[in-house]
Each structure stands twice: as structure tokens, then as C-alpha cells.
């Protein structure tokens, strides 16, 4: 049995929430998790949409990259 370990160099994660502070909390928690994998935030993209009831709905995409 041959086991190979490779470093994760890129990771993209998607987040969604009904409130902006909840979205920020989710992202910050995942940043801490990814620090253990030696991944740092490379870029963040976010959007706000209104649902059918007129309430805001927040989404974000965070691109993590290996810290060098």
C-alpha cells in the first residue's frame, strides 16, 4: 500500500446566510480552520440578493491559497 501526502494549494469555499454578520462569522470560522492547512485568504467575492419576500440574502466565495 502506497500512501502519498500532498499539500492543498488552492481551495474555494462558498458561504450563504440571511444576515451579513452571520455570513462574516461563518467565513471567519473557516479562515481559522484553513490556517491549520497553511491556507490564507487570496480573494473574497460577495453579493447580496433580495428573496421573494424582499429580505436580503448574502452569499460569498472565498479563495484560499497556500501560504509561501
N, CA, C and O atoms as a CHARMM CRD file, in Angstrom:
* protein
*
  272
    1    1 UNK  N      0.84100  -1.16900   0.00000 PROA 1      0.00000
    2    1 UNK  CA     0.00000   0.00000   0.00000 PROA 1      0.00000
    3    1 UNK  C      0.89400   1.24100   0.00000 PROA 1      0.00000
    4    1 UNK  O      1.77300   1.38100   0.85000 PROA 1      0.00000
    5    2 UNK  N      0.66600   2.12700  -0.94600 PROA 2      0.00000
    6    2 UNK  CA     1.46100   3.33400  -1.10100 PROA 2      0.00000
    7    2 UNK  C      0.59800   4.54700  -0.75700 PROA 2      0.00000
    8    2 UNK  O     -0.42400   4.78900  -1.39900 PROA 2      0.00000
    9    3 UNK  N      1.00900   5.30100   0.24900 PROA 3      0.00000
   10    3 UNK  CA     0.26700   6.49000   0.65500 PROA 3      0.00000
   11    3 UNK  C      1.08300   7.71900   0.28300 PROA 3      0.00000
   12    3 UNK  O      2.25600   7.83600   0.63800 PROA 3      0.00000
   13    4 UNK  N      0.44300   8.63400  -0.43600 PROA 4      0.00000
   14    4 UNK  CA     1.08700   9.88200  -0.81500 PROA 4      0.00000
   15    4 UNK  C      0.34900  11.04000  -0.17000 PROA 4      0.00000
   16    4 UNK  O     -0.87600  11.12800  -0.25100 PROA 4      0.00000
   17    5 UNK  N      1.08200  11.91100   0.46000 PROA 5      0.00000
   18    5 UNK  CA     0.50800  13.11400   1.04900 PROA 5      0.00000
   19    5 UNK  C      0.88700  14.30700   0.19300 PROA 5      0.00000
   20    5 UNK  O      2.05500  14.49800  -0.14500 PROA 5      0.00000
   21    6 UNK  N     -0.09800  15.09900  -0.14800 PROA 6      0.00000
   22    6 UNK  CA     0.13800  16.28600  -0.94900 PROA 6      0.00000
   23    6 UNK  C     -0.48000  17.49400  -0.26400 PROA 6      0.00000
   24    6 UNK  O     -1.52800  17.39400   0.37300 PROA 6      0.00000
   25    7 UNK  N      0.17400  18.62300  -0.40100 PROA 7      0.00000
   26    7 UNK  CA    -0.34500  19.86100   0.16300 PROA 7      0.00000
   27    7 UNK  C     -1.49100  20.37200  -0.70700 PROA 7      0.00000
   28    7 UNK  O     -1.43500  20.29500  -1.93400 PROA 7      0.00000
   29    8 UNK  N     -2.51600  20.88800  -0.06500 PROA 8      0.00000
   30    8 UNK  CA    -3.58800  21.56200  -0.78700 PROA 8      0.00000
   31    8 UNK  C     -3.08000  22.95600  -1.12400 PROA 8      0.00000
   32    8 UNK  O     -2.69400  23.70700  -0.22800 PROA 8      0.00000
   33    9 UNK  N     -3.07700  23.30800  -2.40000 PROA 9      0.00000
   34    9 UNK  CA    -2.55300  24.61100  -2.81000 PROA 9      0.00000
   35    9 UNK  C     -3.65700  25.64000  -3.02000 PROA 9      0.00000
   36    9 UNK  O     -3.45400  26.82700  -2.76400 PROA 9      0.00000
   37   10 UNK  N     -4.80700  25.20200  -3.47800 PROA 10     0.00000
   38   10 UNK  CA    -5.94300  26.08800  -3.71800 PROA 10     0.00000
   39   10 UNK  C     -7.20400  25.44300  -3.17800 PROA 10     0.00000
   40   10 UNK  O     -7.38400  24.22800  -3.26000 PROA 10     0.00000
   41   11 UNK  N     -8.07100  26.27300  -2.62700 PROA 11     0.00000
   42   11 UNK  CA    -9.34600  25.77900  -2.10600 PROA 11     0.00000
   43   11 UNK  C    -10.35300  26.92300  -2.22900 PROA 11     0.00000
   44   11 UNK  O    -10.08400  28.04600  -1.80300 PROA 11     0.00000
   45   12 UNK  N    -11.49700  26.62900  -2.80700 PROA 12     0.00000
   46   12 UNK  CA   -12.55400  27.63400  -2.95700 PROA 12     0.00000
   47   12 UNK  C    -13.75600  27.16600  -2.15600 PROA 12     0.00000
   48   12 UNK  O    -14.19500  26.02400  -2.28500 PROA 12     0.00000
   49   13 UNK  N    -14.28600  28.06100  -1.32400 PROA 13     0.00000
   50   13 UNK  CA   -15.42900  27.71000  -0.48400 PROA 13     0.00000
   51   13 UNK  C    -16.53800  28.73100  -0.68900 PROA 13     0.00000
   52   13 UNK  O    -16.28800  29.91100  -0.93500 PROA 13     0.00000
   53   14 UNK  N    -17.77100  28.24500  -0.58100 PROA 14     0.00000
   54   14 UNK  CA   -18.95900  29.06700  -0.78100 PROA 14     0.00000
   55   14 UNK  C    -19.72100  29.18300   0.53300 PROA 14     0.00000
   56   14 UNK  O    -19.83400  28.21600   1.28700 PROA 14     0.00000
   57   15 UNK  N    -20.24100  30.37200   0.79600 PROA 15     0.00000
   58   15 UNK  CA   -20.96500  30.64000   2.03300 PROA 15     0.00000
   59   15 UNK  C    -22.25800  31.36700   1.71100 PROA 15     0.00000
   60   15 UNK  O    -22.34700  32.08900   0.71800 PROA 15     0.00000
   61   16 UNK  N    -23.27500  31.16500   2.57200 PROA 16     0.00000
   62   16 UNK  CA   -24.54000  31.86500   2.40900 PROA 16     0.00000
   63   16 UNK  C    -25.17100  32.08000   3.77200 PROA 16     0.00000
   64   16 UNK  O    -24.96800  31.28800   4.69300 PROA 16     0.00000
   65   17 UNK  N    -25.94800  33.16900   3.89800 PROA 17     0.00000
   66   17 UNK  CA   -26.61000  33.47000   5.15700 PROA 17     0.00000
   67   17 UNK  C    -27.71100  34.50500   4.92400 PROA 17     0.00000
   68   17 UNK  O    -27.71900  35.22000   3.92200 PROA 17     0.00000
   69   18 UNK  N    -28.63100  34.56200   5.87100 PROA 18     0.00000
   70   18 UNK  CA   -29.72000  35.53800   5.81100 PROA 18     0.00000
   71   18 UNK  C    -29.29200  36.89800   6.35900 PROA 18     0.00000
   72   18 UNK  O    -29.89900  37.92000   6.03800 PROA 18     0.00000
   73   19 UNK  N    -28.23600  36.90800   7.19400 PROA 19     0.00000
   74   19 UNK  CA   -27.75800  38.15200   7.78500 PROA 19     0.00000
   75   19 UNK  C    -26.26400  38.29800   7.51300 PROA 19     0.00000
   76   19 UNK  O    -25.52700  37.31300   7.47600 PROA 19     0.00000
   77   20 UNK  N    -25.83500  39.53100   7.32700 PROA 20     0.00000
   78   20 UNK  CA   -24.44800  39.79600   6.99400 PROA 20     0.00000
   79   20 UNK  C    -23.50000  39.38400   8.12200 PROA 20     0.00000
   80   20 UNK  O    -22.42600  38.84400   7.85500 PROA 20     0.00000
   81   21 UNK  N    -23.88000  39.63200   9.37700 PROA 21     0.00000
   82   21 UNK  CA   -22.98900  39.26100  10.48100 PROA 21     0.00000
   83   21 UNK  C    -22.85000  37.74900  10.61500 PROA 21     0.00000
   84   21 UNK  O    -21.80200  37.26700  11.04600 PROA 21     0.00000
   85   22 UNK  N    -23.87300  36.99900  10.25700 PROA 22     0.00000
   86   22 UNK  CA   -23.79600  35.53500  10.26100 PROA 22     0.00000
   87   22 UNK  C    -22.85200  35.04800   9.17600 PROA 22     0.00000
   88   22 UNK  O    -22.06800  34.12500   9.39600 PROA 22     0.00000
   89   23 UNK  N    -22.92600  35.66300   8.01200 PROA 23     0.00000
   90   23 UNK  CA   -22.02300  35.31200   6.91200 PROA 23     0.00000
   91   23 UNK  C    -20.57500  35.58700   7.30400 PROA 23     0.00000
   92   23 UNK  O    -19.69100  34.76800   7.05300 PROA 23     0.00000
   93   24 UNK  N    -20.33800  36.73800   7.91600 PROA 24     0.00000
   94   24 UNK  CA   -18.99000  37.08800   8.34700 PROA 24     0.00000
   95   24 UNK  C    -18.46600  36.08800   9.38800 PROA 24     0.00000
   96   24 UNK  O    -17.29700  35.70300   9.35100 PROA 24     0.00000
   97   25 UNK  N    -19.32500  35.67800  10.29900 PROA 25     0.00000
   98   25 UNK  CA   -18.93100  34.70600  11.32400 PROA 25     0.00000
   99   25 UNK  C    -18.55100  33.36400  10.69000 PROA 25     0.00000
  100   25 UNK  O    -17.54800  32.76300  11.07600 PROA 25     0.00000
  101   26 UNK  N    -19.34200  32.89000   9.72200 PROA 26     0.00000
  102   26 UNK  CA   -19.04600  31.63100   9.03000 PROA 26     0.00000
  103   26 UNK  C    -17.69400  31.69500   8.32000 PROA 26     0.00000
  104   26 UNK  O    -16.90500  30.75200   8.38000 PROA 26     0.00000
  105   27 UNK  N    -17.43900  32.81600   7.64900 PROA 27     0.00000
  106   27 UNK  CA   -16.18000  32.97100   6.92100 PROA 27     0.00000
  107   27 UNK  C    -15.00300  33.00000   7.89300 PROA 27     0.00000
  108   27 UNK  O    -13.99100  32.34000   7.65900 PROA 27     0.00000
  109   28 UNK  N    -15.12800  33.75500   8.97300 PROA 28     0.00000
  110   28 UNK  CA   -14.04300  33.84200   9.95400 PROA 28     0.00000
  111   28 UNK  C    -13.74300  32.49000  10.59700 PROA 28     0.00000
  112   28 UNK  O    -12.58000  32.17000  10.84300 PROA 28     0.00000
  113   29 UNK  N    -14.77200  31.69800  10.86900 PROA 29     0.00000
  114   29 UNK  CA   -14.55600  30.36400  11.42900 PROA 29     0.00000
  115   29 UNK  C    -13.77700  29.48700  10.45800 PROA 29     0.00000
  116   29 UNK  O    -12.88800  28.74000  10.86600 PROA 29     0.00000
  117   30 UNK  N    -14.11000  29.57600   9.17900 PROA 30     0.00000
  118   30 UNK  CA   -13.42300  28.75200   8.18400 PROA 30     0.00000
  119   30 UNK  C    -12.00100  29.23900   7.93900 PROA 30     0.00000
  120   30 UNK  O    -11.12300  28.43700   7.61800 PROA 30     0.00000
  121   31 UNK  N    -11.76100  30.52200   8.08200 PROA 31     0.00000
  122   31 UNK  CA   -10.39300  31.04300   7.96600 PROA 31     0.00000
  123   31 UNK  C     -9.51900  30.40800   9.03800 PROA 31     0.00000
  124   31 UNK  O     -8.38300  30.02700   8.75900 PROA 31     0.00000
  125   32 UNK  N    -10.02900  30.28900  10.25200 PROA 32     0.00000
  126   32 UNK  CA    -9.27100  29.66700  11.34300 PROA 32     0.00000
  127   32 UNK  C     -9.00300  28.19100  11.06000 PROA 32     0.00000
  128   32 UNK  O     -7.90900  27.69800  11.33500 PROA 32     0.00000
  129   33 UNK  N     -9.98600  27.49000  10.51700 PROA 33     0.00000
  130   33 UNK  CA    -9.80900  26.07500  10.17300 PROA 33     0.00000
  131   33 UNK  C     -8.73000  25.91900   9.10400 PROA 33     0.00000
  132   33 UNK  O     -7.88300  25.03000   9.19300 PROA 33     0.00000
  133   34 UNK  N     -8.76300  26.78500   8.09600 PROA 34     0.00000
  134   34 UNK  CA    -7.82300  26.67600   6.98400 PROA 34     0.00000
  135   34 UNK  C     -6.40200  27.11100   7.35100 PROA 34     0.00000
  136   34 UNK  O     -5.45000  26.76500   6.65200 PROA 34     0.00000
  137   35 UNK  N     -6.25700  27.86000   8.43400 PROA 35     0.00000
  138   35 UNK  CA    -4.91400  28.21000   8.89800 PROA 35     0.00000
  139   35 UNK  C     -4.13800  26.94500   9.26600 PROA 35     0.00000
  140   35 UNK  O     -2.92300  26.88400   9.08000 PROA 35     0.00000
  141   36 UNK  N     -4.83600  25.94500   9.78400 PROA 36     0.00000
  142   36 UNK  CA    -4.18800  24.67400  10.13700 PROA 36     0.00000
  143   36 UNK  C     -3.66000  23.96900   8.89300 PROA 36     0.00000
  144   36 UNK  O     -2.71300  23.18700   8.98000 PROA 36     0.00000
  145   37 UNK  N     -4.25800  24.23800   7.74600 PROA 37     0.00000
  146   37 UNK  CA    -3.81200  23.65200   6.48200 PROA 37     0.00000
  147   37 UNK  C     -2.80700  24.56300   5.77500 PROA 37     0.00000
  148   37 UNK  O     -2.40900  24.30400   4.63900 PROA 37     0.00000
  149   38 UNK  N     -2.40300  25.63500   6.46700 PROA 38     0.00000
  150   38 UNK  CA    -1.47300  26.62700   5.92600 PROA 38     0.00000
  151   38 UNK  C     -2.04200  27.34400   4.70400 PROA 38     0.00000
  152   38 UNK  O     -1.31600  27.69100   3.77300 PROA 38     0.00000
  153   39 UNK  N     -3.35900  27.55700   4.73000 PROA 39     0.00000
  154   39 UNK  CA    -4.01900  28.27800   3.64800 PROA 39     0.00000
  155   39 UNK  C     -4.41200  29.66200   4.13400 PROA 39     0.00000
  156   39 UNK  O     -4.93200  29.81600   5.23900 PROA 39     0.00000
  157   40 UNK  N     -4.16300  30.65500   3.31400 PROA 40     0.00000
  158   40 UNK  CA    -4.56500  32.02300   3.61500 PROA 40     0.00000
  159   40 UNK  C     -5.57100  32.51200   2.59400 PROA 40     0.00000
  160   40 UNK  O     -5.70900  31.92700   1.52000 PROA 40     0.00000
  161   41 UNK  N     -6.26600  33.56900   2.92200 PROA 41     0.00000
  162   41 UNK  CA    -7.27100  34.13300   2.01300 PROA 41     0.00000
  163   41 UNK  C     -6.56400  34.83200   0.85800 PROA 41     0.00000
  164   41 UNK  O     -5.72100  35.70600   1.06100 PROA 41     0.00000
  165   42 UNK  N     -6.92200  34.43400  -0.34300 PROA 42     0.00000
  166   42 UNK  CA    -6.36700  35.05900  -1.54800 PROA 42     0.00000
  167   42 UNK  C     -7.33400  36.12800  -2.06700 PROA 42     0.00000
  168   42 UNK  O     -6.92200  37.22700  -2.43500 PROA 42     0.00000
  169   43 UNK  N     -8.62700  35.78600  -2.08900 PROA 43     0.00000
  170   43 UNK  CA    -9.61800  36.76200  -2.53800 PROA 43     0.00000
  171   43 UNK  C    -10.99600  36.40300  -1.98200 PROA 43     0.00000
  172   43 UNK  O    -11.26800  35.25800  -1.61900 PROA 43     0.00000
  173   44 UNK  N    -11.85500  37.42400  -1.92900 PROA 44     0.00000
  174   44 UNK  CA   -13.22900  37.25600  -1.45100 PROA 44     0.00000
  175   44 UNK  C    -14.14500  37.97400  -2.42400 PROA 44     0.00000
  176   44 UNK  O    -13.87900  39.10900  -2.82000 PROA 44     0.00000
  177   45 UNK  N    -15.22100  37.31000  -2.80500 PROA 45     0.00000
  178   45 UNK  CA   -16.23800  37.91500  -3.64400 PROA 45     0.00000
  179   45 UNK  C    -17.57700  37.72000  -2.94800 PROA 45     0.00000
  180   45 UNK  O    -17.87100  36.62600  -2.46800 PROA 45     0.00000
  181   46 UNK  N    -18.38600  38.76400  -2.88800 PROA 46     0.00000
  182   46 UNK  CA   -19.65900  38.63700  -2.18200 PROA 46     0.00000
  183   46 UNK  C    -20.76900  39.35900  -2.93800 PROA 46     0.00000
  184   46 UNK  O    -20.52800  40.27700  -3.72200 PROA 46     0.00000
  185   47 UNK  N    -21.98500  38.91300  -2.67400 PROA 47     0.00000
  186   47 UNK  CA   -23.15100  39.52000  -3.30500 PROA 47     0.00000
  187   47 UNK  C    -24.31100  39.51900  -2.33200 PROA 47     0.00000
  188   47 UNK  O    -24.35200  38.73600  -1.38300 PROA 47     0.00000
  189   48 UNK  N    -25.26200  40.42100  -2.58700 PROA 48     0.00000
  190   48 UNK  CA   -26.49300  40.47100  -1.81900 PROA 48     0.00000
  191   48 UNK  C    -27.65300  40.42500  -2.79800 PROA 48     0.00000
  192   48 UNK  O    -27.68100  41.14900  -3.79200 PROA 48     0.00000
  193   49 UNK  N    -28.60300  39.56400  -2.49600 PROA 49     0.00000
  194   49 UNK  CA   -29.79300  39.44400  -3.32600 PROA 49     0.00000
  195   49 UNK  C    -31.00800  39.64800  -2.43900 PROA 49     0.00000
  196   49 UNK  O    -30.93100  39.47700  -1.22300 PROA 49     0.00000
  197   50 UNK  N    -32.11900  40.01000  -3.04300 PROA 50     0.00000
  198   50 UNK  CA   -33.37600  40.07700  -2.31200 PROA 50     0.00000
  199   50 UNK  C    -34.18900  38.84300  -2.67400 PROA 50     0.00000
  200   50 UNK  O    -34.36300  38.52900  -3.85100 PROA 50     0.00000
  201   51 UNK  N    -34.69300  38.13700  -1.64300 PROA 51     0.00000
  202   51 UNK  CA   -35.51600  36.95900  -1.91700 PROA 51     0.00000
  203   51 UNK  C    -36.92500  37.40600  -2.29500 PROA 51     0.00000
  204   51 UNK  O    -37.18400  38.60400  -2.40800 PROA 51     0.00000
  205   52 UNK  N    -37.82600  36.46500  -2.48900 PROA 52     0.00000
  206   52 UNK  CA   -39.18500  36.78200  -2.95400 PROA 52     0.00000
  207   52 UNK  C    -39.96900  37.61400  -1.94200 PROA 52     0.00000
  208   52 UNK  O    -40.93900  38.27700  -2.31000 PROA 52     0.00000
  209   53 UNK  N    -39.56400  37.58900  -0.67700 PROA 53     0.00000
  210   53 UNK  CA   -40.22600  38.38400   0.36000 PROA 53     0.00000
  211   53 UNK  C    -39.57400  39.75800   0.53200 PROA 53     0.00000
  212   53 UNK  O    -40.00500  40.54500   1.37500 PROA 53     0.00000
  213   54 UNK  N    -38.55000  40.04800  -0.25400 PROA 54     0.00000
  214   54 UNK  CA   -37.86000  41.32100  -0.16100 PROA 54     0.00000
  215   54 UNK  C    -36.79100  41.36000   0.92100 PROA 54     0.00000
  216   54 UNK  O    -36.25400  42.42800   1.21500 PROA 54     0.00000
  217   55 UNK  N    -36.47500  40.22200   1.51400 PROA 55     0.00000
  218   55 UNK  CA   -35.43700  40.15300   2.54700 PROA 55     0.00000
  219   55 UNK  C    -34.08000  39.91100   1.89400 PROA 55     0.00000
  220   55 UNK  O    -33.98300  39.19600   0.89700 PROA 55     0.00000
  221   56 UNK  N    -33.03900  40.50600   2.45800 PROA 56     0.00000
  222   56 UNK  CA   -31.69900  40.31500   1.87000 PROA 56     0.00000
  223   56 UNK  C    -31.17700  38.89100   2.09900 PROA 56     0.00000
  224   56 UNK  O    -31.46000  38.26200   3.11900 PROA 56     0.00000
  225   57 UNK  N    -30.41700  38.41000   1.13000 PROA 57     0.00000
  226   57 UNK  CA   -29.78200  37.09200   1.18700 PROA 57     0.00000
  227   57 UNK  C    -28.34200  37.28100   0.72900 PROA 57     0.00000
  228   57 UNK  O    -28.09800  37.73400  -0.39000 PROA 57     0.00000
  229   58 UNK  N    -27.39100  36.93700   1.58600 PROA 58     0.00000
  230   58 UNK  CA   -25.98100  37.20600   1.33000 PROA 58     0.00000
  231   58 UNK  C    -25.24000  35.93300   0.94300 PROA 58     0.00000
  232   58 UNK  O    -25.45700  34.87100   1.52700 PROA 58     0.00000
  233   59 UNK  N    -24.36100  36.05500  -0.05100 PROA 59     0.00000
  234   59 UNK  CA   -23.51700  34.94200  -0.46600 PROA 59     0.00000
  235   59 UNK  C    -22.07900  35.44700  -0.60700 PROA 59     0.00000
  236   59 UNK  O    -21.83400  36.63000  -0.84300 PROA 59     0.00000
  237   60 UNK  N    -21.13300  34.50600  -0.45300 PROA 60     0.00000
  238   60 UNK  CA   -19.73400  34.86300  -0.61800 PROA 60     0.00000
  239   60 UNK  C    -18.95800  33.66800  -1.13000 PROA 60     0.00000
  240   60 UNK  O    -19.28900  32.51800  -0.84000 PROA 60     0.00000
  241   61 UNK  N    -17.92100  33.96000  -1.89500 PROA 61     0.00000
  242   61 UNK  CA   -16.97100  32.95400  -2.37100 PROA 61     0.00000
  243   61 UNK  C    -15.60100  33.37900  -1.86600 PROA 61     0.00000
  244   61 UNK  O    -15.16800  34.50600  -2.10500 PROA 61     0.00000
  245   62 UNK  N    -14.91500  32.47100  -1.16200 PROA 62     0.00000
  246   62 UNK  CA   -13.59500  32.77400  -0.62800 PROA 62     0.00000
  247   62 UNK  C    -12.58900  31.81600  -1.25800 PROA 62     0.00000
  248   62 UNK  O    -12.75500  30.59700  -1.21200 PROA 62     0.00000
  249   63 UNK  N    -11.54400  32.39100  -1.84700 PROA 63     0.00000
  250   63 UNK  CA   -10.47700  31.60700  -2.47500 PROA 63     0.00000
  251   63 UNK  C     -9.30200  31.59100  -1.50200 PROA 63     0.00000
  252   63 UNK  O     -8.72600  32.63000  -1.18000 PROA 63     0.00000
  253   64 UNK  N     -8.95900  30.38200  -1.04000 PROA 64     0.00000
  254   64 UNK  CA    -7.82600  30.18900  -0.15500 PROA 64     0.00000
  255   64 UNK  C     -6.65200  29.67100  -0.96200 PROA 64     0.00000
  256   64 UNK  O     -6.82900  28.85100  -1.86300 PROA 64     0.00000
  257   65 UNK  N     -5.43400  30.15000  -0.64100 PROA 65     0.00000
  258   65 UNK  CA    -4.22200  29.68500  -1.30400 PROA 65     0.00000
  259   65 UNK  C     -3.17500  29.34600  -0.27100 PROA 65     0.00000
  260   65 UNK  O     -3.16000  29.89200   0.83200 PROA 65     0.00000
  261   66 UNK  N     -2.29800  28.43200  -0.65000 PROA 66     0.00000
  262   66 UNK  CA    -1.20600  28.00400   0.20500 PROA 66     0.00000
  263   66 UNK  C     -0.29600  29.19100   0.50900 PROA 66     0.00000
  264   66 UNK  O      0.11900  29.91000  -0.40000 PROA 66     0.00000
  265   67 UNK  N      0.01300  29.39400   1.79700 PROA 67     0.00000
  266   67 UNK  CA     0.94100  30.45400   2.18900 PROA 67     0.00000
  267   67 UNK  C      2.36300  30.00200   1.87200 PROA 67     0.00000
  268   67 UNK  O      2.75700  28.88400   2.20300 PROA 67     0.00000
  269   68 UNK  N      3.11800  30.86800   1.23700 PROA 68     0.00000
  270   68 UNK  CA     4.50400  30.50700   0.86200 PROA 68     0.00000
  271   68 UNK  C      5.48300  31.35600   1.62300 PROA 68     0.00000
  272   68 UNK  O      6.69300  31.20700   1.45100 PROA 68     0.00000
